[in-house]
Amino acid sequence: MILLIQQFDDIGVSLRFVGDGIRTEGTVRRMVITILSAVVQTERRRILERTNEGRIDAREKGIKFGRKPSVDRKKLKQLQQQGIGATGIAKQISIGRSAVYKVLSE
């Protein structure tokens, strides 16, 4: 955001945030915008740090990320044992053929 405000300032355009009563014209107001921008950037970095810390803790506790498996693996393997090929299995279970190959390779 600060870069955008600086670009506007370079071409002589000032901004006015109606809800907050903040304007970007004048030295003091520009300083306030710069400080607010720095605070926002710092908070965003801290949020990312806390998120990453939470992910690390969750992995250490054995929590798995991602979507839960939606393919009926048992049925897929039964169809394979019946001699049905990947394309046939994919059609019967309504999944992609690549998903069939992925499950079979596990």
C-alpha positions, -999 to +999 in steps of 0.1 A: +000+000+000+028+024+008+042+020-027+009+028-042+006+059-021+041+069-031+033+065-067+002+086-063+023+112-045+049+113-073+022+123-098+006+148-075-024+128-063-034+127-027-057+102-010-084+107+016-097+078+036-132+090+043-140+065+071-108+072+090-104+109+083-068+104+071-054+123+041-020+118+024-014+154+016+012+173+037+043+161+056+026+150+089-002+131+072+022+113+049+042+103+080+011+089+096+003+068+065+039+056+065+038+046+102+004+029+097+017+010+067+047-002+087+025-014+115+003-033+091+033-050+074+047-060+108+014-074+119+010-094+087+045-109+092+037-118+128+005-135+116+025-156+091+050-165+118+022-176+142+005-196+114+038-214+106+045-221+143+010-236+145+016-258+115+048-271+129+032-279+163+003-297+145+027-318+125+046-328+156+013-339+171+006-361+141-021-340+125-023-344+088-031-316+065-050-316+033-083-330+020-095-363+034-094-392+010-126-394-009-117-425-030-131-459-018-097-477-018-112-510-008-136-510-037-109-499-061-086-527-051-115-552-054-122-540-089-085-544-098-085-580-084-115-587-106-092-579-136-108-545-145-084-520-159-078-485-147-102-469-172-130-492-162-123-487-125-123-449-130-157-450-147-173-472-121-161-452-091-165-418-110-129-407-105-101-398-129-078-426-142-048-408-127-064-411-093-067-449-099-030-451-107-021-431-077-041-453-053-027-485-069+009-472-065+005-467-028 
